[in-house]
Amino acid sequence: MSYKSIIANLAVDAPPAAIVKVGIELAERFGAHLIGLAAADVPPLVATGEGMVYEGEVMQFQRTEIEKRIAELRAEFESLVPASITSEWGQAVCSPTRFLSVFARAADLVVTGASGDDVFRAADVGSLALGIGRPVLVIGNNVEHLRANTVLVAWKDTREARRAVADALPFLAKANEVVVATIASNGDDSVRDSLADVAVYLEHHGIMAQTELIIGEVDGEQLLTFARSIRADMIVSGAYGHSRLREWAFGGVTRTLIEETSINRFLSY
């Protein structure tokens, strides 16, 4: 199993080099086709002293600025991608999340940076993980080389986690160390059997994994602490085991992982 088509998603307000370099590295590693994407949209309303109104001249100016920035991103993408990698470019002035969601049907993996504060100018990672039907690799800040030597699989016996393990097999197969860990309030036989079954599944794919049971309440910060203790380069996790509304209202592992910026996160739903 391998990734044969990879999207490198470039946000208009972020330096593109890191995402492009990771995309190039993965395309070389897996023999994949690389797709560079960039999109942003013009907010439909403009605030004035008289309230919120449509302002055609301002909107046209913003559109022109977006088009100019996207042209810069395309030029940098095309200058960085070597001739040895097949590639293509896609762009639009529209919702970046919606645009990426459509393009994702032609890819095995989406590589992106963290969510921005402005949904008109950066794709929302939570919406991508939940809706595009493809794994999303969120690159940590200032990461230009995705080593993935030590990979932590955040295991919970849910559909989402099972999907994540299967989707991450190409990374797991190339890792030097794979640790499958679960956080549980008790260590009963069902939890241990669940971990053992994942290890056997991975072994059938030629991947030797360690298992780790962490006793405690399920908590994203505890997971991150463990990831740092083993010096994990990447965390593989199912996304939104609870409803997204509940996660955002009360917190959850997915929300913690999305907000984390120091480590690479592989999310699948």
BALO-507232 format. One record per residue (C-alpha): residue number from 1; residue in one letter; x, y, z. Coordinates in Angstrom, 2 decimals, decimal comma. Layout:
# BALO-507232
(NUM A (X Y Z))
...
This chain:
# BALO-507232
(1 M (0,00 0,00 0,00))
(2 S (1,23 3,46 -0,84))
(3 Y (0,07 7,00 -1,52))
(4 K (-0,01 7,70 -5,24))
(5 S (-1,50 11,18 -5,22))
(6 I (-0,76 13,79 -2,54))
(7 I (-2,20 17,28 -2,08))
(8 A (-0,04 20,05 -0,64))
(9 N (-2,49 22,67 0,60))
(10 L (-1,05 26,20 0,77))
(11 A (-2,71 28,87 2,89))
(12 V (-2,55 32,38 1,45))
(13 D (-1,31 33,94 4,70))
(14 A (1,38 31,37 5,52))
(15 P (4,84 30,84 4,04))
(16 P (4,46 27,99 1,54))
(17 A (7,96 26,51 1,57))
(18 A (7,50 24,09 4,50))
(19 I (4,32 22,49 3,15))
(20 V (5,73 22,26 -0,38))
(21 K (8,99 20,70 0,85))
(22 V (7,12 18,10 2,90))
(23 G (4,90 17,39 -0,10))
(24 I (7,98 16,92 -2,29))
(25 E (9,61 14,65 0,28))
(26 L (6,50 12,46 0,52))
(27 A (6,04 12,37 -3,26))
(28 E (9,63 11,13 -3,59))
(29 R (9,23 8,64 -0,73))
(30 F (6,06 7,07 -2,10))
(31 G (6,46 7,70 -5,83))
(32 A (3,39 9,92 -5,78))
(33 H (1,92 12,62 -7,99))
(34 L (1,93 16,00 -6,20))
(35 I (-0,95 18,47 -6,39))
(36 G (-0,45 22,03 -5,16))
(37 L (-3,60 23,87 -4,13))
(38 A (-4,36 27,39 -2,96))
(39 A (-7,67 29,15 -2,40))
(40 A (-9,17 32,02 -0,46))
(41 D (-12,45 33,85 -0,57))
(42 V (-13,74 37,39 -0,25))
(43 P (-15,96 37,91 2,81))
(44 P (-19,45 38,72 1,54))
(45 L (-19,98 41,64 3,91))
(46 V (-17,93 44,72 4,68))
(47 A (-18,23 46,65 7,93))
(48 T (-18,83 50,39 7,55))
(49 G (-19,85 53,15 9,90))
(50 E (-23,44 52,50 8,91))
(51 G (-23,36 48,77 9,53))
(52 M (-22,72 45,71 7,38))
(53 V (-23,15 46,35 3,67))
(54 Y (-22,05 44,94 0,34))
(55 E (-19,28 47,08 -1,09))
(56 G (-18,38 46,13 -4,64))
(57 E (-15,22 48,20 -4,93))
(58 V (-13,76 46,84 -1,69))
(59 M (-14,67 43,28 -2,62))
(60 Q (-13,02 43,63 -6,03))
(61 F (-9,86 44,97 -4,39))
(62 Q (-9,77 42,00 -2,02))
(63 R (-10,31 39,60 -4,91))
(64 T (-7,44 41,16 -6,83))
(65 E (-5,18 40,82 -3,78))
(66 I (-6,13 37,15 -3,38))
(67 E (-5,43 36,44 -7,05))
(68 K (-2,05 38,15 -6,77))
(69 R (-1,11 36,12 -3,69))
(70 I (-2,23 32,85 -5,26))
(71 A (-0,11 33,63 -8,32))
(72 E (2,89 34,06 -5,99))
(73 L (2,16 30,72 -4,31))
(74 R (1,91 28,98 -7,66))
(75 A (5,24 30,43 -8,77))
(76 E (6,95 29,25 -5,59))
(77 F (5,36 25,79 -5,81))
(78 E (6,47 25,33 -9,40))
(79 S (9,98 26,62 -8,67))
(80 L (10,46 24,16 -5,78))
(81 V (9,04 20,97 -7,29))
(82 P (11,77 19,12 -9,22))
(83 A (11,20 17,78 -12,70))
(84 S (11,52 14,23 -11,36))
(85 I (8,11 14,57 -9,66))
(86 T (4,91 14,78 -11,67))
(87 S (2,81 17,66 -10,40))
(88 E (-0,10 19,94 -11,11))
(89 W (-1,61 23,10 -9,70))
(90 G (-5,16 24,07 -8,69))
(91 Q (-6,48 27,41 -7,46))
(92 A (-9,72 29,29 -6,91))
(93 V (-11,24 32,33 -5,28))
(94 C (-13,71 30,52 -3,06))
(95 S (-13,91 28,84 0,35))
(96 P (-10,54 27,11 0,86))
(97 T (-12,18 24,31 2,85))
(98 R (-14,77 23,64 0,16))
(99 F (-12,22 23,85 -2,64))
(100 L (-9,88 21,40 -0,93))
(101 S (-12,78 19,08 -0,11))
(102 V (-13,62 18,82 -3,81))
(103 F (-10,03 18,28 -4,93))
(104 A (-9,47 15,62 -2,25))
(105 R (-11,46 13,10 -4,26))
(106 A (-8,43 12,86 -6,59))
(107 A (-5,88 12,25 -3,81))
(108 D (-4,82 9,64 -1,26))
(109 L (-3,51 12,10 1,30))
(110 V (-3,89 15,81 2,12))
(111 V (-0,92 17,66 3,62))
(112 T (-1,75 20,98 5,25))
(113 G (-0,77 23,39 7,96))
(114 A (-2,79 24,33 11,01))
(115 S (-6,21 25,96 10,75))
(116 G (-6,14 29,74 10,54))
(117 D (-8,38 32,16 12,38))
(118 D (-10,09 33,27 9,17))
(119 V (-12,15 30,58 7,40))
(120 F (-12,12 32,71 4,25))
(121 R (-8,33 32,46 4,02))
(122 A (-7,40 29,05 5,44))
(123 A (-8,93 25,59 5,36))
(124 D (-10,49 24,35 8,60))
(125 V (-8,68 21,18 9,66))
(126 G (-11,62 19,86 11,69))
(127 S (-13,98 20,15 8,74))
(128 L (-11,45 18,50 6,44))
(129 A (-10,85 15,55 8,76))
(130 L (-14,57 15,08 9,24))
(131 G (-15,79 15,56 5,70))
(132 I (-13,35 14,77 2,89))
(133 G (-13,06 10,99 3,24))
(134 R (-9,27 11,15 3,04))
(135 P (-6,58 11,22 5,75))
(136 V (-5,27 14,67 6,65))
(137 L (-1,64 15,16 7,66))
(138 V (-1,29 18,37 9,67))
(139 I (2,32 19,49 9,70))
(140 G (3,83 20,91 12,86))
(141 N (5,17 24,45 12,85))
(142 N (8,53 24,94 11,13))
(143 V (8,66 21,31 9,94))
(144 E (10,34 20,99 6,55))
(145 H (11,40 17,33 6,75))
(146 L (8,85 14,71 7,78))
(147 R (10,98 12,00 9,34))
(148 A (8,22 9,90 10,95))
(149 N (10,84 7,61 12,48))
(150 T (8,79 7,10 15,63))
(151 V (5,04 7,01 15,13))
(152 L (2,48 6,92 17,92))
(153 V (-0,88 5,36 17,12))
(154 A (-3,49 6,80 19,47))
(155 W (-5,72 3,74 19,74))
(156 K (-9,33 3,54 20,79))
(157 D (-11,54 0,73 19,57))
(158 T (-13,70 2,90 17,31))
(159 R (-14,40 2,98 13,60))
(160 E (-12,41 6,20 13,27))
(161 A (-9,29 4,76 14,90))
(162 R (-9,48 1,60 12,80))
(163 R (-9,74 3,75 9,69))
(164 A (-6,76 5,84 10,78))
(165 V (-4,54 2,79 11,31))
(166 A (-5,39 1,46 7,85))
(167 D (-4,91 4,86 6,19))
(168 A (-1,53 5,36 7,89))
(169 L (-0,06 1,98 6,85))
(170 P (2,39 3,51 4,33))
(171 F (3,89 5,68 7,09))
(172 L (3,84 2,89 9,65))
(173 A (5,60 0,51 7,27))
(174 K (8,50 2,94 6,86))
(175 A (8,80 3,96 10,54))
(176 N (11,66 2,71 12,70))
(177 E (9,39 2,42 15,72))
(178 V (5,60 2,15 16,02))
(179 V (3,90 2,44 19,41))
(180 V (0,19 1,69 19,74))
(181 A (-1,09 3,31 22,92))
(182 T (-4,49 3,62 24,49))
(183 I (-5,67 5,62 27,49))
(184 A (-8,24 3,84 29,63))
(185 S (-9,62 4,17 33,13))
(186 N (-8,87 0,50 33,77))
(187 G (-6,71 -2,21 32,28))
(188 D (-9,28 -4,96 31,88))
(189 D (-8,87 -7,82 29,41))
(190 S (-10,98 -6,20 26,69))
(191 V (-8,67 -3,19 26,53))
(192 R (-5,55 -5,35 26,45))
(193 D (-7,08 -7,66 23,84))
(194 S (-7,91 -4,63 21,70))
(195 L (-4,29 -3,45 21,77))
(196 A (-3,02 -6,96 21,04))
(197 D (-5,32 -7,28 18,03))
(198 V (-3,98 -4,05 16,53))
(199 A (-0,42 -5,27 17,00))
(200 V (-1,30 -8,53 15,22))
(201 Y (-3,01 -6,62 12,40))
(202 L (0,11 -4,52 11,90))
(203 E (2,33 -7,60 12,06))
(204 H (0,37 -9,08 9,17))
(205 H (1,46 -5,99 7,21))
(206 G (5,09 -6,52 8,18))
(207 I (5,04 -3,87 10,93))
(208 M (6,29 -4,76 14,39))
(209 A (4,60 -2,51 16,95))
(210 Q (4,90 -2,05 20,69))
(211 T (1,74 -1,60 22,75))
(212 E (1,24 0,68 25,73))
(213 L (-1,68 0,94 28,13))
(214 I (-1,93 4,28 29,92))
(215 I (-4,23 4,21 32,94))
(216 G (-6,23 7,40 33,37))
(217 E (-9,05 9,46 31,97))
(218 V (-9,01 9,93 28,20))
(219 D (-7,30 13,26 27,73))
(220 G (-5,54 14,89 24,80))
(221 E (-2,85 16,52 26,92))
(222 Q (-1,96 13,16 28,48))
(223 L (-1,62 11,73 24,99))
(224 L (0,69 14,57 23,94))
(225 T (2,78 14,12 27,08))
(226 F (3,26 10,45 26,26))
(227 A (4,07 11,31 22,62))
(228 R (6,81 13,67 23,77))
(229 S (8,16 11,08 26,22))
(230 I (8,82 8,64 23,37))
(231 R (9,91 11,46 21,04))
(232 A (7,21 10,66 18,50))
(233 D (7,52 12,40 15,14))
(234 M (3,87 11,78 14,29))
(235 I (0,61 10,94 16,03))
(236 V (-1,91 8,82 14,11))
(237 S (-5,44 9,26 15,40))
(238 G (-9,04 8,75 14,45))
(239 A (-10,91 12,06 14,38))
(240 Y (-14,06 12,90 16,32))
(241 G (-14,97 9,73 18,16))
(242 H (-17,62 11,94 19,78))
(243 S (-19,75 14,43 17,89))
(244 R (-17,82 17,47 16,73))
(245 L (-20,22 19,77 18,58))
(246 R (-19,49 17,95 21,83))
(247 E (-15,74 18,04 21,19))
(248 W (-15,70 21,78 20,60))
(249 A (-18,00 22,51 23,51))
(250 F (-16,35 20,33 26,13))
(251 G (-12,94 19,58 24,68))
(252 G (-11,64 16,29 23,39))
(253 V (-8,61 14,49 21,99))
(254 T (-9,28 15,62 18,41))
(255 R (-9,64 19,23 19,43))
(256 T (-6,40 19,04 21,43))
(257 L (-4,55 17,50 18,50))
(258 I (-5,86 20,12 16,07))
(259 E (-4,76 22,93 18,35))
(260 E (-1,32 21,38 18,96))
(261 T (1,38 22,84 16,69))
(262 S (4,64 21,19 17,74))
(263 I (4,10 17,71 16,30))
(264 N (2,80 16,20 13,07))
(265 R (-0,72 14,80 13,30))
(266 F (-2,29 12,24 10,97))
(267 L (-6,08 12,42 11,28))
(268 S (-8,64 10,16 9,67))
(269 Y (-12,40 9,76 10,00))
